[in-house]
Amino acid sequence: VYWMHEDPVTKSKRVTNSTGAIVSTIELDPWGADTSRSSNGAFQPKKHTSYERDANGTDEAMFRRYNRWQSRFDQPDPYDGSYNLGDPQSFNRYAYVQNDPVNFVDPSGLEGEFTCAPGDEKCALGTVTVGDGGPDPFDDPFFTGYDGWGGFQPLAVVPNEPRGGGGGLTDAIDAARNALKDPNSPCGQLFSKGNGLAKLNELEKKGKIKVKDINVHLPDGRKGKLSSFPDVGAVTKGNKVTVNPSGRMALGIGSGQYPKLSPLENYAAGIIHELLHVTGDFPSETGNRDQVAAQSVFNTGDVVQACFPAAIQ
């Protein structure tokens, strides 16, 4: 078993073995350039932020390639919605996190939005497993919820949706709470026991709803880090809802299916979707990737129609 430890903006890493001994050290400058303080770096292929370094020495973001020698991306930002007339830096389509790598990271290559202040849930990657010396706990069929949220369209083609405009997890929970405040409303009645709001408050109080990157074994057979599957909005295990830091919900991109659904409403609808898995009102979404996506889209439609009807009018 090996453990990877990352700093808040994932610029430096330590890999330790089961005895706590350091077996690999990655020390980079804020732009991702190597320093003399690294050792045994080949043990860990992910160097700068969450990017995997390839044979030619550049770093693979999900949607483009980062060049550490030039401190910028090799390709322009493919997402037109990231232009901001009030922010001239957004017009530099090659810049990495608007030239502020100390305070921001860009996991997807679609314009950095993750501020990494202490306590920021979207950057709290903590300690994660990168090796395996025994049974994989994620091989258990625990997933009662899988959210393909918005289908499998690439994030880069979502039209006219401002990234980062949806607010954070706290805002999304508040929006979900507002939609569930009347148990007799169509949204409240999605929960057969009328306990949607109570369950939401319970999970929030216990810290069971988090934005976090975890190891997953999805019902459609895919395995790896949750952030590696941007089509997955969130997963549910028992009473725990984990939002994908690289998914549409956390990125505030909005829904590809419902253009009238704001990014914040999309995030809130995703939370409600997962709550319905927690309470058992939505069964597990199982099968191959297409089947899982179809079930998720069907469940999503029920949530949007009941809780945010203006988005489909």
C-alpha positions as CSV (number, residue, x, y, z in Angstrom):
1,V,0.0,0.0,0.0
2,Y,1.3,3.4,-0.9
3,W,-0.1,6.8,0.1
4,M,0.2,10.1,-1.8
5,H,0.2,13.3,0.2
6,E,-0.4,16.6,-1.6
7,D,-0.2,20.2,-0.6
8,P,-3.3,22.4,-1.0
9,V,-2.5,23.4,-4.6
10,T,-1.0,20.0,-5.4
11,K,2.4,21.5,-6.4
12,S,4.4,19.1,-4.2
13,K,3.8,15.5,-3.4
14,R,5.2,12.8,-1.1
15,V,4.6,9.1,-1.6
16,T,4.9,6.9,1.5
17,N,4.8,3.2,2.0
18,S,3.0,1.2,4.7
19,T,5.7,2.0,7.3
20,G,5.5,5.7,6.7
21,A,8.8,6.0,4.9
22,I,9.0,8.4,2.0
23,V,9.6,6.6,-1.3
24,S,9.2,9.5,-3.7
25,T,9.3,13.3,-3.5
26,I,8.0,15.7,-6.1
27,E,9.0,19.3,-5.6
28,L,8.0,21.7,-8.4
29,D,7.9,25.5,-8.7
30,P,4.4,27.0,-9.0
31,W,4.4,26.7,-12.8
32,G,5.3,23.0,-12.7
33,A,9.0,23.2,-13.5
34,D,11.2,20.6,-11.8
35,T,13.5,21.5,-8.9
36,S,16.6,19.8,-7.4
37,R,14.5,18.8,-4.3
38,S,12.7,16.0,-6.2
39,S,13.8,12.4,-5.8
40,N,12.6,9.1,-7.3
41,G,10.1,11.1,-9.3
42,A,9.5,8.3,-11.8
43,F,7.6,6.5,-9.1
44,Q,4.8,9.1,-9.4
45,P,3.7,9.9,-13.0
46,K,1.4,12.8,-11.9
47,K,3.7,15.7,-11.3
48,H,2.1,19.1,-11.8
49,T,-1.4,19.4,-10.2
50,S,-3.4,16.3,-11.3
51,Y,-1.8,16.1,-14.7
52,E,0.0,13.0,-15.9
53,R,3.4,13.7,-17.4
54,D,3.9,11.9,-20.8
55,A,7.1,10.8,-22.5
56,N,7.8,14.1,-24.2
57,G,7.7,15.9,-20.8
58,T,4.5,17.8,-21.1
59,D,1.5,17.4,-18.8
60,E,-1.8,16.1,-19.9
61,A,-4.9,18.0,-18.7
62,M,-8.2,16.5,-19.6
63,F,-8.9,18.8,-22.5
64,R,-5.5,20.1,-23.5
65,R,-1.7,19.9,-22.8
66,Y,0.2,22.0,-20.3
67,N,3.7,23.1,-21.2
68,R,5.8,23.6,-18.1
69,W,8.7,25.2,-20.0
70,Q,6.5,28.0,-21.4
71,S,4.3,28.2,-18.3
72,R,1.1,28.0,-20.4
73,F,-1.1,25.6,-22.3
74,D,-0.1,24.5,-25.8
75,Q,-3.7,24.7,-27.0
76,P,-6.2,27.5,-26.5
77,D,-9.1,27.1,-24.0
78,P,-11.7,25.1,-26.0
79,Y,-14.6,26.4,-23.9
80,D,-16.0,29.6,-25.4
81,G,-18.2,30.2,-22.3
82,S,-15.1,31.1,-20.2
83,Y,-14.8,34.5,-21.8
84,N,-15.5,37.2,-19.3
85,L,-15.8,40.8,-20.6
86,G,-15.1,42.1,-17.1
87,D,-11.9,40.2,-16.8
88,P,-9.3,40.9,-19.5
89,Q,-7.1,38.0,-18.4
90,S,-9.8,35.6,-19.7
91,F,-9.0,36.7,-23.3
92,N,-5.6,35.0,-23.0
93,R,-6.7,31.6,-24.2
94,Y,-3.4,29.9,-23.4
95,A,-2.8,31.2,-19.9
96,Y,-2.6,28.8,-17.0
97,V,-5.0,30.0,-14.2
98,Q,-4.8,33.6,-15.4
99,N,-1.1,33.6,-14.5
100,D,-1.7,33.0,-10.8
101,P,-0.5,29.5,-10.1
102,V,0.1,30.1,-6.4
103,N,-3.6,30.6,-5.6
104,F,-5.4,28.6,-8.3
105,V,-5.3,25.2,-10.0
106,D,-7.0,24.0,-13.2
107,P,-7.7,20.2,-13.1
108,S,-9.5,20.0,-16.4
109,G,-7.7,22.5,-18.6
110,L,-10.9,24.5,-19.0
111,E,-10.0,27.8,-17.1
112,G,-8.9,27.5,-13.5
113,E,-11.6,28.3,-10.9
114,F,-10.4,26.4,-7.9
115,T,-9.1,28.8,-5.3
116,C,-7.1,26.9,-2.7
117,A,-7.6,28.8,0.5
118,P,-7.5,26.8,3.7
119,G,-10.7,24.8,4.2
120,D,-11.8,25.1,0.5
121,E,-13.6,21.9,-0.1
122,K,-12.8,21.8,-3.8
123,C,-9.1,21.7,-3.1
124,A,-9.2,19.4,0.0
125,L,-7.7,16.3,-1.7
126,G,-6.1,15.2,1.5
127,T,-4.4,11.8,1.4
128,V,-5.4,9.3,-1.3
129,T,-4.3,5.8,-2.1
130,V,-2.2,5.4,-5.2
131,G,-1.2,1.7,-4.7
132,D,-2.9,-1.4,-3.6
133,G,-1.6,-4.2,-1.3
134,G,-4.8,-6.0,-0.5
135,P,-8.5,-6.2,-1.3
136,D,-10.0,-3.1,-3.0
137,P,-12.8,-1.8,-0.7
138,F,-14.3,-0.1,-3.8
139,D,-14.9,-3.5,-5.5
140,D,-17.9,-4.0,-3.2
141,P,-21.2,-3.3,-4.9
142,F,-21.9,-0.4,-2.6
143,F,-23.0,2.2,-5.1
144,T,-26.6,3.1,-4.6
145,G,-26.2,6.2,-6.7
146,Y,-24.3,7.1,-9.9
147,D,-25.0,10.4,-11.6
148,G,-24.1,10.8,-15.3
149,W,-25.6,14.3,-14.8
150,G,-26.1,15.9,-18.2
151,G,-25.1,12.8,-20.2
152,F,-21.7,12.2,-21.6
153,Q,-21.2,15.4,-23.6
154,P,-17.7,16.9,-23.3
155,L,-17.6,19.8,-20.9
156,A,-16.0,21.9,-23.7
157,V,-19.2,22.0,-25.8
158,V,-21.6,23.3,-23.2
159,P,-22.9,26.5,-24.8
160,N,-23.1,29.9,-23.2
161,E,-22.8,28.7,-19.6
162,P,-20.5,30.7,-17.4
163,R,-18.0,28.5,-15.5
164,G,-17.8,29.0,-11.8
165,G,-21.2,30.7,-11.8
166,G,-23.1,28.1,-9.9
167,G,-21.7,28.8,-6.4
168,G,-20.1,26.2,-4.1
169,L,-21.4,23.2,-2.3
170,T,-23.0,25.4,0.5
171,D,-24.9,27.4,-2.0
172,A,-26.1,24.3,-3.8
173,I,-27.3,22.7,-0.5
174,D,-29.2,26.0,0.4
175,A,-30.9,25.9,-3.1
176,A,-31.8,22.3,-2.6
177,R,-33.2,23.1,0.9
178,N,-35.3,25.8,-0.6
179,A,-36.7,23.5,-3.2
180,L,-37.5,20.9,-0.5
181,K,-39.0,23.2,2.1
182,D,-42.6,22.2,1.4
183,P,-43.0,18.5,1.8
184,N,-46.3,18.6,-0.1
185,S,-44.7,20.3,-3.2
186,P,-43.9,18.1,-6.2
187,C,-40.3,18.2,-5.2
188,G,-41.0,17.2,-1.6
189,Q,-43.3,14.4,-2.8
190,L,-40.4,12.7,-4.7
191,F,-39.5,11.3,-1.3
192,S,-42.1,8.7,-0.4
193,K,-41.7,9.3,3.4
194,G,-41.7,13.1,3.0
195,N,-38.2,13.2,4.5
196,G,-36.2,14.9,1.8
197,L,-35.5,18.1,3.8
198,A,-34.8,16.3,7.0
199,K,-32.4,13.9,5.3
200,L,-30.6,16.8,3.6
201,N,-30.2,18.6,6.9
202,E,-29.0,15.4,8.6
203,L,-26.4,14.7,6.0
204,E,-25.1,18.3,6.0
205,K,-24.9,18.4,9.8
206,K,-22.9,15.2,9.8
207,G,-20.6,16.3,7.0
208,K,-21.8,13.5,4.7
209,I,-22.0,15.7,1.6
210,K,-18.6,16.6,0.3
211,V,-16.7,17.6,-2.8
212,K,-13.8,15.1,-2.8
213,D,-11.7,13.0,-5.1
214,I,-11.9,9.3,-4.2
215,N,-11.1,5.9,-5.7
216,V,-14.3,4.5,-7.3
217,H,-15.4,1.3,-9.1
218,L,-18.4,2.5,-11.0
219,P,-21.4,0.3,-11.8
220,D,-20.5,0.4,-15.5
221,G,-17.1,-1.2,-14.7
222,R,-14.8,1.8,-14.8
223,K,-12.2,2.2,-12.0
224,G,-10.0,5.0,-10.9
225,K,-10.1,8.4,-9.4
226,L,-13.5,10.0,-9.4
227,S,-12.0,13.1,-11.0
228,S,-10.9,11.0,-14.0
229,F,-14.6,10.7,-15.0
230,P,-15.9,14.2,-15.6
231,D,-19.2,12.8,-16.9
232,V,-19.9,11.6,-13.3
233,G,-21.5,14.4,-11.2
234,A,-21.6,12.5,-7.9
235,V,-21.6,9.1,-6.3
236,T,-23.4,7.8,-3.3
237,K,-22.3,5.2,-0.7
238,G,-24.8,4.5,2.0
239,N,-25.4,7.9,3.6
240,K,-22.4,9.6,2.0
241,V,-22.7,11.8,-1.1
242,T,-19.4,12.6,-2.8
243,V,-19.4,15.3,-5.5
244,N,-16.9,14.9,-8.3
245,P,-14.5,18.0,-8.2
246,S,-14.1,17.6,-12.0
247,G,-17.8,17.1,-12.8
248,R,-20.4,19.6,-14.1
249,M,-21.9,20.2,-10.7
250,A,-18.8,21.3,-8.9
251,L,-17.4,23.2,-11.8
252,G,-20.5,25.3,-12.1
253,I,-20.9,24.5,-15.8
254,G,-24.6,23.8,-15.8
255,S,-26.6,21.1,-17.5
256,G,-26.2,20.2,-21.2
257,Q,-29.8,18.8,-21.3
258,Y,-31.6,21.8,-19.7
259,P,-30.2,25.1,-21.0
260,K,-32.6,27.0,-18.8
261,L,-31.4,25.3,-15.7
262,S,-28.8,27.6,-14.0
263,P,-25.5,26.2,-12.8
264,L,-26.6,26.6,-9.2
265,E,-30.0,24.8,-9.9
266,N,-28.1,22.1,-11.7
267,Y,-25.9,21.6,-8.7
268,A,-28.9,21.6,-6.3
269,A,-30.8,19.1,-8.6
270,G,-27.7,16.8,-8.4
271,I,-27.8,17.0,-4.6
272,I,-31.5,16.1,-4.6
273,H,-30.9,13.3,-7.1
274,E,-28.3,11.8,-4.8
275,L,-30.6,12.2,-1.7
276,L,-33.2,10.1,-3.5
277,H,-30.6,7.3,-3.8
278,V,-29.8,7.7,-0.1
279,T,-33.5,7.3,0.8
280,G,-34.0,4.5,-1.7
281,D,-36.6,6.4,-3.7
282,F,-34.3,6.1,-6.7
283,P,-32.9,2.6,-7.2
284,S,-29.3,2.0,-8.1
285,E,-28.4,2.9,-11.7
286,T,-26.7,-0.3,-13.0
287,G,-25.7,-1.9,-16.2
288,N,-23.3,-0.9,-19.0
289,R,-22.3,2.7,-19.5
290,D,-25.2,3.5,-21.9
291,Q,-27.8,1.9,-19.6
292,V,-26.4,3.7,-16.5
293,A,-26.5,7.0,-18.4
294,A,-30.1,6.4,-19.6
295,Q,-31.3,5.6,-16.1
296,S,-29.5,8.7,-14.7
297,V,-31.0,11.0,-17.4
298,F,-34.4,9.6,-16.6
299,N,-34.0,10.2,-12.9
300,T,-32.6,13.7,-13.6
301,G,-35.7,14.6,-15.6
302,D,-37.9,13.6,-12.7
303,V,-35.9,15.9,-10.3
304,V,-35.8,18.9,-12.7
305,Q,-39.5,18.6,-13.6
306,A,-40.6,18.4,-9.9
307,C,-38.1,20.8,-8.3
308,F,-37.1,23.3,-11.1
309,P,-40.1,23.2,-13.5
310,A,-39.2,26.6,-15.1
311,A,-36.2,25.0,-16.6
312,I,-38.3,22.8,-18.9
313,Q,-41.1,25.2,-19.8
